[in-house]
Amino acid sequence: MDDTTPRMSTLFQQLGLDDSDEAIATFIKEGQLASDVNIVDAPYWSDAQRHFIGEQLGADAAWAIIVDQLNESLHETSVKRQTGLD
């Protein structure tokens, strides 16, 4: 059983990415997605990363909340554009 507490930094560890605050902020800033692109379909994921993200969202697992937070962060720019808040 995995007792890891789901946090953004631990999600990045699970994905094999740099989990420092600066690296996470940079990833989110540079990885913005169009509103019609599902997080699972982002072009920068490897097959393993895509599988993990999809699996966690589909299972509504403990990680789903953090993956959803990442999803919201990666769509922030497109949401602002759509709502006129940019």
C-alpha positions in Angstrom: 0.0 0.0 0.0 1.3 3.4 -0.9 1.2 5.8 2.1 2.6 8.8 0.2 0.7 11.9 0.9 -0.5 13.3 -2.4 0.9 16.8 -2.9 2.0 18.7 -6.0 5.7 17.9 -5.2 5.0 14.2 -4.7 2.9 14.2 -7.9 5.9 15.6 -9.8 8.1 12.9 -8.1 5.7 10.2 -9.2 5.9 11.6 -12.8 9.7 11.6 -12.7 9.9 15.4 -12.9 11.9 17.9 -10.9 9.8 18.5 -7.7 11.3 21.8 -6.6 9.0 24.7 -6.2 10.8 26.6 -8.9 10.6 23.7 -11.4 6.9 23.1 -10.7 6.2 26.8 -11.3 8.2 26.8 -14.5 6.5 23.6 -15.7 3.1 25.1 -15.1 4.0 28.4 -16.7 5.6 26.8 -19.8 3.1 23.9 -20.1 -0.1 25.9 -20.4 -2.8 24.0 -22.4 -5.6 25.2 -24.6 -9.0 24.9 -23.1 -9.9 22.0 -25.4 -6.9 19.9 -24.5 -7.4 17.3 -21.8 -4.5 17.0 -19.3 -4.1 13.4 -20.3 -3.6 14.5 -23.9 -0.9 17.1 -23.2 1.9 16.6 -25.8 4.7 16.6 -23.2 3.8 13.5 -21.3 5.5 10.2 -21.8 3.2 7.2 -22.2 3.9 6.2 -18.6 3.1 9.7 -17.3 -0.1 9.8 -19.4 -1.1 6.4 -18.1 -0.5 7.4 -14.4 -2.5 10.6 -14.8 -5.4 9.0 -16.6 -5.5 6.1 -14.1 -5.6 8.4 -11.1 -8.3 10.5 -12.6 -10.3 7.5 -13.7 -10.1 5.8 -10.4 -11.0 8.9 -8.5 -8.0 7.9 -6.4 -6.3 10.0 -3.7 -4.1 11.4 -6.3 -7.1 12.7 -8.3 -7.3 15.9 -6.3 -3.7 16.8 -6.9 -3.9 15.8 -10.6 -7.0 18.0 -10.9 -5.2 20.9 -9.3 -2.4 20.5 -11.8 -5.0 20.3 -14.6 -6.5 23.6 -13.4 -3.1 25.2 -13.2 -2.2 24.1 -16.7 -5.5 25.6 -18.1 -5.2 28.9 -16.1 -4.2 31.0 -19.1 -6.9 29.6 -21.4 -9.6 30.1 -18.7 -8.5 33.7 -18.2 -8.7 34.3 -21.9 -12.2 32.8 -22.1 -13.5 34.8 -19.2 -11.8 38.0 -20.2 -9.7 38.1 -17.0 -6.3 38.2 -18.8 
